[in-house]
Amino acid sequence: MKKEKRSVSDFLWKDKKRRAKNFYFLLTFFLVFVTVVFGFLNSKLDKIQLDSGNKNNNKVTSGNISSESTQPIYDEKDFALMQAISKAGTLNEFLYEWSNNHGEIYSSKNVINVLLLGLDSDDALENGGRSDSMILVSLNKKTKQINLISFFRDAWCYTNAGGYDTYNKMNASYYYGGPSGVIDTIEKNYKIDIDYYVAVDFSSFVDIINALGGVTVEVQQYEADYINSTTLFNIVPGPAVKLKGIEALCFSRIRQSDSDSDVSRTRRQRMVITSLFNSIKDASISQLNDVLDLLFQYVKTDLTKMQIISYATQALANGWLNYELVSHSFLSEKDVFRTGYVGDSSVVILDFPLAAQRVQNAVYGDTNIVLDENRIKIFDLVSRLDD
């Protein structure tokens, strides 16, 4: 049979109809996919404790991910230079002057700073308590890094958390002012902008870690000895030890076995967080579902539902989970960190101007803090320091 000849216009129109059909099929599939994913996340997010006091509700346009999903890199702002303290006669005077020097706090549109708070009691999300763990999770879209920085809970500092004008260990700022009190204290002492916080009580970590099949960390001999002598566990030390949830919790909270105060403790906490991060990247859908069910029961945050969904979508679209994960320990270096006493209380003494400068450089790749060679050193103002 002789084939019917078609004009060029007929051929093009048919091709357009075929492409249109394919387009509408893909569009329909995409809309169904988005609806299912949104419904899934929304059902999970209903369980989370959302803080209505979010200072960044407009940081991500609700439901609009197109502006961020193309991974824009913004021009960096020039910040006014900030000088170190030049006049202070006592430790507390130094701390007050540094916290209230009104220098320009560093920030960047290329950086998302989330403060992870581990709380020391089951009801601390609602009824005070202290922030036993304070870890900055900082995502830099320009350097494609996720930086982890631990802030020492025992760092002696000035705080005005909750309107209470006091000198205390940094973890007390949660007791006085809740999450906003901790954020305000960290921002003023380390001169960085905190975008959001996520607070979770430590007991929930047990179930979360178990849902992911445990965490793998390096356990040193003295750490295993301490855990085994104070519990019924039988942990064998090694470079890659698989810990169950309750074992990982004990590992994260060891204090008495270390001579370096909070240093080793924060190191262990960052190791657990790093292992959790890697486990989440490799988790199955069913595992993630279990983790989300558990996590959102215990989490309090100032991120809105739409922000969480938007950031989750950006993370998938832009490969944030493939960013290099960097765990920093520079706050425990000798020129920044000492242990000492205030009265009879053992505390961590930090050279906050130097500490803040290093935190800014790690997070933003730049700093506006100028340190003069003749500046006052905070260690010179403390009579009892451990070398």
TORKOL-4160 file (C-alpha; in steps of 0.2 Angstrom, whole numbers, padded with zeros to 4 digits, m for minus):
387
<pt num="1" X="0000" Y="0000" Z="0000"/>
<pt num="2" X="0006" Y="0017" Z="m0005"/>
<pt num="3" X="0010" Y="0028" Z="0010"/>
<pt num="4" X="0000" Y="0044" Z="0011"/>
<pt num="5" X="0011" Y="0059" Z="0009"/>
<pt num="6" X="0010" Y="0073" Z="0023"/>
<pt num="7" X="0015" Y="0091" Z="0021"/>
<pt num="8" X="0029" Y="0098" Z="0032"/>
<pt num="9" X="0016" Y="0107" Z="0042"/>
<pt num="10" X="0006" Y="0091" Z="0046"/>
<pt num="11" X="0022" Y="0083" Z="0051"/>
<pt num="12" X="0027" Y="0097" Z="0063"/>
<pt num="13" X="0010" Y="0098" Z="0071"/>
<pt num="14" X="0010" Y="0080" Z="0074"/>
<pt num="15" X="0027" Y="0081" Z="0082"/>
<pt num="16" X="0021" Y="0095" Z="0093"/>
<pt num="17" X="0006" Y="0085" Z="0099"/>
<pt num="18" X="0018" Y="0071" Z="0103"/>
<pt num="19" X="0029" Y="0083" Z="0113"/>
<pt num="20" X="0014" Y="0091" Z="0121"/>
<pt num="21" X="0008" Y="0074" Z="0127"/>
<pt num="22" X="0025" Y="0070" Z="0134"/>
<pt num="23" X="0026" Y="0087" Z="0142"/>
<pt num="24" X="0009" Y="0085" Z="0151"/>
<pt num="25" X="0013" Y="0067" Z="0156"/>
<pt num="26" X="0029" Y="0073" Z="0164"/>
<pt num="27" X="0020" Y="0088" Z="0172"/>
<pt num="28" X="0007" Y="0077" Z="0179"/>
<pt num="29" X="0020" Y="0065" Z="0186"/>
<pt num="30" X="0029" Y="0080" Z="0194"/>
<pt num="31" X="0014" Y="0087" Z="0202"/>
<pt num="32" X="0009" Y="0070" Z="0209"/>
<pt num="33" X="0026" Y="0068" Z="0215"/>
<pt num="34" X="0027" Y="0085" Z="0224"/>
<pt num="35" X="0010" Y="0082" Z="0231"/>
<pt num="36" X="0015" Y="0065" Z="0239"/>
<pt num="37" X="0031" Y="0072" Z="0245"/>
<pt num="38" X="0023" Y="0087" Z="0252"/>
<pt num="39" X="0010" Y="0077" Z="0260"/>
<pt num="40" X="0022" Y="0065" Z="0268"/>
<pt num="41" X="0033" Y="0079" Z="0275"/>
<pt num="42" X="0018" Y="0089" Z="0281"/>
<pt num="43" X="0012" Y="0074" Z="0291"/>
<pt num="44" X="0029" Y="0072" Z="0299"/>
<pt num="45" X="0031" Y="0091" Z="0302"/>
<pt num="46" X="0014" Y="0091" Z="0311"/>
<pt num="47" X="0023" Y="0082" Z="0325"/>
<pt num="48" X="0037" Y="0095" Z="0327"/>
<pt num="49" X="0037" Y="0109" Z="0340"/>
<pt num="50" X="0038" Y="0124" Z="0330"/>
<pt num="51" X="0043" Y="0140" Z="0338"/>
<pt num="52" X="0033" Y="0155" Z="0333"/>
<pt num="53" X="0047" Y="0167" Z="0338"/>
<pt num="54" X="0056" Y="0163" Z="0322"/>
<pt num="55" X="0067" Y="0178" Z="0318"/>
<pt num="56" X="0070" Y="0172" Z="0300"/>
<pt num="57" X="0052" Y="0168" Z="0294"/>
<pt num="58" X="0055" Y="0177" Z="0278"/>
<pt num="59" X="0073" Y="0170" Z="0275"/>
<pt num="60" X="0066" Y="0157" Z="0262"/>
<pt num="61" X="0050" Y="0162" Z="0252"/>
<pt num="62" X="0037" Y="0150" Z="0257"/>
<pt num="63" X="0035" Y="0136" Z="0244"/>
<pt num="64" X="0046" Y="0145" Z="0232"/>
<pt num="65" X="0062" Y="0135" Z="0229"/>
<pt num="66" X="0066" Y="0141" Z="0212"/>
<pt num="67" X="0077" Y="0156" Z="0218"/>
<pt num="68" X="0088" Y="0145" Z="0228"/>
<pt num="69" X="0088" Y="0129" Z="0218"/>
<pt num="70" X="0100" Y="0137" Z="0205"/>
<pt num="71" X="0113" Y="0138" Z="0219"/>
<pt num="72" X="0116" Y="0157" Z="0218"/>
<pt num="73" X="0132" Y="0164" Z="0225"/>
<pt num="74" X="0130" Y="0181" Z="0232"/>
<pt num="75" X="0143" Y="0195" Z="0233"/>
<pt num="76" X="0150" Y="0196" Z="0251"/>
<pt num="77" X="0146" Y="0211" Z="0261"/>
<pt num="78" X="0160" Y="0222" Z="0268"/>
<pt num="79" X="0159" Y="0223" Z="0287"/>
<pt num="80" X="0165" Y="0236" Z="0298"/>
<pt num="81" X="0181" Y="0231" Z="0307"/>
<pt num="82" X="0180" Y="0226" Z="0325"/>
<pt num="83" X="0194" Y="0230" Z="0338"/>
<pt num="84" X="0198" Y="0218" Z="0353"/>
<pt num="85" X="0197" Y="0224" Z="0370"/>
<pt num="86" X="0209" Y="0238" Z="0375"/>
<pt num="87" X="0203" Y="0242" Z="0393"/>
<pt num="88" X="0198" Y="0229" Z="0406"/>
<pt num="89" X="0204" Y="0227" Z="0424"/>
<pt num="90" X="0195" Y="0211" Z="0428"/>
<pt num="91" X="0190" Y="0195" Z="0420"/>
<pt num="92" X="0171" Y="0199" Z="0421"/>
<pt num="93" X="0174" Y="0217" Z="0415"/>
<pt num="94" X="0183" Y="0210" Z="0400"/>
<pt num="95" X="0169" Y="0198" Z="0396"/>
<pt num="96" X="0156" Y="0212" Z="0398"/>
<pt num="97" X="0166" Y="0224" Z="0386"/>
<pt num="98" X="0168" Y="0210" Z="0373"/>
<pt num="99" X="0150" Y="0205" Z="0373"/>
<pt num="100" X="0144" Y="0223" Z="0372"/>
<pt num="101" X="0156" Y="0231" Z="0361"/>
<pt num="102" X="0142" Y="0233" Z="0347"/>
<pt num="103" X="0154" Y="0227" Z="0333"/>
<pt num="104" X="0145" Y="0222" Z="0317"/>
<pt num="105" X="0141" Y="0203" Z="0318"/>
<pt num="106" X="0146" Y="0194" Z="0303"/>
<pt num="107" X="0134" Y="0186" Z="0291"/>
<pt num="108" X="0132" Y="0180" Z="0273"/>
<pt num="109" X="0118" Y="0175" Z="0261"/>
<pt num="110" X="0130" Y="0160" Z="0256"/>
<pt num="111" X="0130" Y="0153" Z="0273"/>
<pt num="112" X="0116" Y="0145" Z="0283"/>
<pt num="113" X="0120" Y="0143" Z="0302"/>
<pt num="114" X="0110" Y="0131" Z="0312"/>
<pt num="115" X="0113" Y="0129" Z="0331"/>
<pt num="116" X="0110" Y="0111" Z="0337"/>
<pt num="117" X="0106" Y="0111" Z="0355"/>
<pt num="118" X="0107" Y="0095" Z="0365"/>
<pt num="119" X="0097" Y="0097" Z="0381"/>
<pt num="120" X="0100" Y="0088" Z="0398"/>
<pt num="121" X="0083" Y="0083" Z="0403"/>
<pt num="122" X="0067" Y="0075" Z="0395"/>
<pt num="123" X="0057" Y="0090" Z="0398"/>
<pt num="124" X="0070" Y="0104" Z="0395"/>
<pt num="125" X="0061" Y="0108" Z="0378"/>
<pt num="126" X="0047" Y="0116" Z="0388"/>
<pt num="127" X="0053" Y="0118" Z="0406"/>
<pt num="128" X="0071" Y="0126" Z="0406"/>
<pt num="129" X="0086" Y="0114" Z="0409"/>
<pt num="130" X="0103" Y="0118" Z="0402"/>
<pt num="131" X="0110" Y="0116" Z="0384"/>
<pt num="132" X="0122" Y="0101" Z="0388"/>
<pt num="133" X="0128" Y="0102" Z="0370"/>
<pt num="134" X="0130" Y="0117" Z="0358"/>
<pt num="135" X="0135" Y="0113" Z="0340"/>
<pt num="136" X="0135" Y="0125" Z="0326"/>
<pt num="137" X="0131" Y="0116" Z="0309"/>
<pt num="138" X="0136" Y="0129" Z="0296"/>
<pt num="139" X="0132" Y="0126" Z="0277"/>
<pt num="140" X="0143" Y="0136" Z="0265"/>
<pt num="141" X="0136" Y="0136" Z="0247"/>
<pt num="142" X="0151" Y="0145" Z="0241"/>
<pt num="143" X="0164" Y="0133" Z="0248"/>
<pt num="144" X="0153" Y="0118" Z="0247"/>
<pt num="145" X="0157" Y="0113" Z="0265"/>
<pt num="146" X="0147" Y="0109" Z="0281"/>
<pt num="147" X="0157" Y="0115" Z="0296"/>
<pt num="148" X="0154" Y="0108" Z="0313"/>
<pt num="149" X="0160" Y="0119" Z="0328"/>
<pt num="150" X="0157" Y="0114" Z="0346"/>
<pt num="151" X="0154" Y="0128" Z="0359"/>
<pt num="152" X="0160" Y="0124" Z="0376"/>
<pt num="153" X="0146" Y="0122" Z="0389"/>
<pt num="154" X="0157" Y="0127" Z="0403"/>
<pt num="155" X="0164" Y="0143" Z="0394"/>
<pt num="156" X="0163" Y="0157" Z="0407"/>
<pt num="157" X="0155" Y="0172" Z="0399"/>
<pt num="158" X="0143" Y="0187" Z="0401"/>
<pt num="159" X="0125" Y="0184" Z="0396"/>
<pt num="160" X="0109" Y="0194" Z="0396"/>
<pt num="161" X="0098" Y="0179" Z="0392"/>
<pt num="162" X="0080" Y="0182" Z="0397"/>
<pt num="163" X="0084" Y="0199" Z="0404"/>
<pt num="164" X="0095" Y="0191" Z="0417"/>
<pt num="165" X="0112" Y="0201" Z="0418"/>
<pt num="166" X="0124" Y="0188" Z="0424"/>
<pt num="167" X="0141" Y="0180" Z="0422"/>
<pt num="168" X="0140" Y="0161" Z="0421"/>
<pt num="169" X="0144" Y="0146" Z="0411"/>
<pt num="170" X="0137" Y="0147" Z="0393"/>
<pt num="171" X="0125" Y="0133" Z="0395"/>
<pt num="172" X="0116" Y="0142" Z="0409"/>
<pt num="173" X="0110" Y="0154" Z="0395"/>
<pt num="174" X="0097" Y="0141" Z="0390"/>
<pt num="175" X="0090" Y="0140" Z="0408"/>
<pt num="176" X="0088" Y="0159" Z="0409"/>
<pt num="177" X="0082" Y="0163" Z="0391"/>
<pt num="178" X="0078" Y="0147" Z="0382"/>
<pt num="179" X="0085" Y="0145" Z="0364"/>
<pt num="180" X="0084" Y="0164" Z="0360"/>
<pt num="181" X="0095" Y="0166" Z="0376"/>
<pt num="182" X="0108" Y="0154" Z="0369"/>
<pt num="183" X="0108" Y="0161" Z="0352"/>
<pt num="184" X="0110" Y="0179" Z="0359"/>
<pt num="185" X="0124" Y="0174" Z="0370"/>
<pt num="186" X="0134" Y="0165" Z="0356"/>
<pt num="187" X="0131" Y="0179" Z="0343"/>
<pt num="188" X="0138" Y="0192" Z="0355"/>
<pt num="189" X="0153" Y="0182" Z="0360"/>
<pt num="190" X="0158" Y="0174" Z="0344"/>
<pt num="191" X="0151" Y="0188" Z="0332"/>
<pt num="192" X="0142" Y="0177" Z="0320"/>
<pt num="193" X="0124" Y="0177" Z="0314"/>
<pt num="194" X="0114" Y="0161" Z="0319"/>
<pt num="195" X="0099" Y="0158" Z="0307"/>
<pt num="196" X="0090" Y="0144" Z="0316"/>
<pt num="197" X="0091" Y="0132" Z="0330"/>
<pt num="198" X="0086" Y="0114" Z="0332"/>
<pt num="199" X="0084" Y="0108" Z="0350"/>
<pt num="200" X="0082" Y="0090" Z="0355"/>
<pt num="201" X="0084" Y="0081" Z="0372"/>
<pt num="202" X="0097" Y="0068" Z="0373"/>
<pt num="203" X="0085" Y="0054" Z="0377"/>
<pt num="204" X="0078" Y="0054" Z="0359"/>
<pt num="205" X="0096" Y="0051" Z="0352"/>
<pt num="206" X="0095" Y="0033" Z="0358"/>
<pt num="207" X="0080" Y="0029" Z="0347"/>
<pt num="208" X="0086" Y="0039" Z="0332"/>
<pt num="209" X="0103" Y="0031" Z="0332"/>
<pt num="210" X="0095" Y="0013" Z="0334"/>
<pt num="211" X="0083" Y="0017" Z="0319"/>
<pt num="212" X="0098" Y="0021" Z="0308"/>
<pt num="213" X="0107" Y="0005" Z="0314"/>
<pt num="214" X="0119" Y="0013" Z="0326"/>
<pt num="215" X="0134" Y="0024" Z="0324"/>
<pt num="216" X="0152" Y="0020" Z="0320"/>
<pt num="217" X="0165" Y="0030" Z="0329"/>
<pt num="218" X="0183" Y="0028" Z="0335"/>
<pt num="219" X="0183" Y="0023" Z="0354"/>
<pt num="220" X="0200" Y="0025" Z="0363"/>
<pt num="221" X="0205" Y="0012" Z="0377"/>
<pt num="222" X="0202" Y="0024" Z="0391"/>
<pt num="223" X="0185" Y="0029" Z="0385"/>
<pt num="224" X="0180" Y="0011" Z="0383"/>
<pt num="225" X="0187" Y="0007" Z="0401"/>
<pt num="226" X="0177" Y="0021" Z="0408"/>
<pt num="227" X="0160" Y="0016" Z="0400"/>
<pt num="228" X="0163" Y="m0002" Z="0404"/>
<pt num="229" X="0167" Y="0002" Z="0423"/>
<pt num="230" X="0152" Y="0013" Z="0425"/>
<pt num="231" X="0139" Y="0003" Z="0415"/>
<pt num="232" X="0135" Y="m0015" Z="0411"/>
<pt num="233" X="0141" Y="m0013" Z="0393"/>
<pt num="234" X="0156" Y="m0022" Z="0386"/>
<pt num="235" X="0163" Y="m0010" Z="0373"/>
<pt num="236" X="0179" Y="m0015" Z="0364"/>
<pt num="237" X="0190" Y="0000" Z="0359"/>
<pt num="238" X="0195" Y="0002" Z="0341"/>
<pt num="239" X="0196" Y="0014" Z="0326"/>
<pt num="240" X="0178" Y="0010" Z="0320"/>
<pt num="241" X="0167" Y="0004" Z="0334"/>
<pt num="242" X="0148" Y="0001" Z="0330"/>
<pt num="243" X="0138" Y="0008" Z="0345"/>
<pt num="244" X="0120" Y="0006" Z="0349"/>
<pt num="245" X="0109" Y="0021" Z="0354"/>
<pt num="246" X="0112" Y="0020" Z="0373"/>
<pt num="247" X="0130" Y="0016" Z="0371"/>
<pt num="248" X="0132" Y="0031" Z="0359"/>
<pt num="249" X="0123" Y="0042" Z="0372"/>
<pt num="250" X="0135" Y="0037" Z="0386"/>
<pt num="251" X="0150" Y="0039" Z="0374"/>
<pt num="252" X="0144" Y="0057" Z="0370"/>
<pt num="253" X="0142" Y="0062" Z="0388"/>
<pt num="254" X="0158" Y="0056" Z="0396"/>
<pt num="255" X="0166" Y="0070" Z="0406"/>
<pt num="256" X="0175" Y="0063" Z="0422"/>
<pt num="257" X="0187" Y="0052" Z="0412"/>
<pt num="258" X="0195" Y="0067" Z="0403"/>
<pt num="259" X="0208" Y="0079" Z="0410"/>
<pt num="260" X="0205" Y="0092" Z="0396"/>
<pt num="261" X="0187" Y="0097" Z="0403"/>
<pt num="262" X="0175" Y="0099" Z="0388"/>
<pt num="263" X="0188" Y="0096" Z="0374"/>
<pt num="264" X="0187" Y="0078" Z="0372"/>
<pt num="265" X="0168" Y="0078" Z="0376"/>
<pt num="266" X="0164" Y="0090" Z="0362"/>
<pt num="267" X="0176" Y="0080" Z="0350"/>
<pt num="268" X="0166" Y="0064" Z="0354"/>
<pt num="269" X="0149" Y="0073" Z="0351"/>
<pt num="270" X="0155" Y="0079" Z="0334"/>
<pt num="271" X="0161" Y="0061" Z="0330"/>
<pt num="272" X="0143" Y="0055" Z="0333"/>
<pt num="273" X="0135" Y="0069" Z="0323"/>
<pt num="274" X="0147" Y="0065" Z="0309"/>
<pt num="275" X="0142" Y="0047" Z="0309"/>
<pt num="276" X="0124" Y="0051" Z="0310"/>
<pt num="277" X="0126" Y="0062" Z="0295"/>
<pt num="278" X="0134" Y="0049" Z="0285"/>
<pt num="279" X="0121" Y="0036" Z="0290"/>
<pt num="280" X="0107" Y="0047" Z="0285"/>
<pt num="281" X="0115" Y="0049" Z="0267"/>
<pt num="282" X="0115" Y="0030" Z="0266"/>
<pt num="283" X="0098" Y="0026" Z="0274"/>
<pt num="284" X="0084" Y="0018" Z="0266"/>
<pt num="285" X="0067" Y="0026" Z="0264"/>
<pt num="286" X="0060" Y="0015" Z="0278"/>
<pt num="287" X="0074" Y="0020" Z="0289"/>
<pt num="288" X="0072" Y="0038" Z="0286"/>
<pt num="289" X="0053" Y="0037" Z="0289"/>
<pt num="290" X="0057" Y="0029" Z="0306"/>
<pt num="291" X="0070" Y="0042" Z="0310"/>
<pt num="292" X="0058" Y="0056" Z="0305"/>
<pt num="293" X="0044" Y="0049" Z="0316"/>
<pt num="294" X="0055" Y="0048" Z="0331"/>
<pt num="295" X="0065" Y="0065" Z="0328"/>
<pt num="296" X="0049" Y="0076" Z="0326"/>
<pt num="297" X="0042" Y="0070" Z="0342"/>
<pt num="298" X="0057" Y="0077" Z="0352"/>
<pt num="299" X="0063" Y="0092" Z="0341"/>
<pt num="300" X="0059" Y="0110" Z="0344"/>
<pt num="301" X="0064" Y="0123" Z="0331"/>
<pt num="302" X="0061" Y="0140" Z="0325"/>
<pt num="303" X="0061" Y="0134" Z="0307"/>
<pt num="304" X="0044" Y="0134" Z="0299"/>
<pt num="305" X="0036" Y="0120" Z="0290"/>
<pt num="306" X="0038" Y="0128" Z="0273"/>
<pt num="307" X="0056" Y="0132" Z="0277"/>
<pt num="308" X="0060" Y="0114" Z="0282"/>
<pt num="309" X="0052" Y="0108" Z="0265"/>
<pt num="310" X="0061" Y="0121" Z="0255"/>
<pt num="311" X="0078" Y="0118" Z="0263"/>
<pt num="312" X="0075" Y="0099" Z="0261"/>
<pt num="313" X="0071" Y="0101" Z="0242"/>
<pt num="314" X="0086" Y="0112" Z="0240"/>
<pt num="315" X="0097" Y="0099" Z="0249"/>
<pt num="316" X="0092" Y="0086" Z="0236"/>
<pt num="317" X="0092" Y="0098" Z="0221"/>
<pt num="318" X="0109" Y="0105" Z="0225"/>
<pt num="319" X="0118" Y="0090" Z="0232"/>
<pt num="320" X="0121" Y="0097" Z="0250"/>
<pt num="321" X="0123" Y="0080" Z="0257"/>
<pt num="322" X="0138" Y="0078" Z="0246"/>
<pt num="323" X="0147" Y="0093" Z="0253"/>
<pt num="324" X="0163" Y="0090" Z="0263"/>
<pt num="325" X="0159" Y="0088" Z="0281"/>
<pt num="326" X="0173" Y="0097" Z="0292"/>
<pt num="327" X="0174" Y="0095" Z="0311"/>
<pt num="328" X="0184" Y="0109" Z="0319"/>
<pt num="329" X="0193" Y="0108" Z="0335"/>
<pt num="330" X="0203" Y="0125" Z="0335"/>
<pt num="331" X="0193" Y="0132" Z="0350"/>
<pt num="332" X="0203" Y="0119" Z="0361"/>
<pt num="333" X="0220" Y="0125" Z="0355"/>
<pt num="334" X="0231" Y="0131" Z="0369"/>
<pt num="335" X="0231" Y="0150" Z="0363"/>
<pt num="336" X="0212" Y="0150" Z="0364"/>
<pt num="337" X="0208" Y="0138" Z="0378"/>
<pt num="338" X="0212" Y="0136" Z="0396"/>
<pt num="339" X="0204" Y="0128" Z="0411"/>
<pt num="340" X="0203" Y="0139" Z="0427"/>
<pt num="341" X="0192" Y="0143" Z="0442"/>
<pt num="342" X="0180" Y="0157" Z="0446"/>
<pt num="343" X="0178" Y="0155" Z="0464"/>
<pt num="344" X="0177" Y="0137" Z="0467"/>
<pt num="345" X="0169" Y="0133" Z="0451"/>
<pt num="346" X="0180" Y="0124" Z="0437"/>
<pt num="347" X="0176" Y="0133" Z="0421"/>
<pt num="348" X="0183" Y="0135" Z="0403"/>
<pt num="349" X="0192" Y="0152" Z="0400"/>
<pt num="350" X="0192" Y="0157" Z="0381"/>
<pt num="351" X="0201" Y="0171" Z="0373"/>
<pt num="352" X="0185" Y="0176" Z="0365"/>
<pt num="353" X="0192" Y="0189" Z="0352"/>
<pt num="354" X="0204" Y="0176" Z="0345"/>
<pt num="355" X="0190" Y="0162" Z="0346"/>
<pt num="356" X="0178" Y="0173" Z="0337"/>
<pt num="357" X="0190" Y="0177" Z="0324"/>
<pt num="358" X="0194" Y="0159" Z="0320"/>
<pt num="359" X="0175" Y="0154" Z="0320"/>
<pt num="360" X="0172" Y="0168" Z="0308"/>
<pt num="361" X="0186" Y="0162" Z="0296"/>
<pt num="362" X="0180" Y="0144" Z="0297"/>
<pt num="363" X="0162" Y="0149" Z="0294"/>
<pt num="364" X="0163" Y="0163" Z="0281"/>
<pt num="365" X="0181" Y="0162" Z="0275"/>
<pt num="366" X="0184" Y="0180" Z="0281"/>
<pt num="367" X="0184" Y="0190" Z="0297"/>
<pt num="368" X="0181" Y="0208" Z="0303"/>
<pt num="369" X="0190" Y="0206" Z="0320"/>
<pt num="370" X="0207" Y="0215" Z="0321"/>
<pt num="371" X="0219" Y="0208" Z="0335"/>
<pt num="372" X="0232" Y="0220" Z="0340"/>
<pt num="373" X="0248" Y="0213" Z="0347"/>
<pt num="374" X="0247" Y="0224" Z="0362"/>
<pt num="375" X="0229" Y="0219" Z="0366"/>
<pt num="376" X="0223" Y="0213" Z="0383"/>
<pt num="377" X="0224" Y="0195" Z="0385"/>
<pt num="378" X="0210" Y="0187" Z="0395"/>
<pt num="379" X="0222" Y="0174" Z="0403"/>
<pt num="380" X="0232" Y="0188" Z="0411"/>
<pt num="381" X="0216" Y="0193" Z="0421"/>
<pt num="382" X="0214" Y="0176" Z="0429"/>
<pt num="383" X="0224" Y="0171" Z="0444"/>
<pt num="384" X="0221" Y="0152" Z="0444"/>
<pt num="385" X="0224" Y="0144" Z="0427"/>
<pt num="386" X="0228" Y="0126" Z="0423"/>
<pt num="387" X="0243" Y="0125" Z="0410"/>
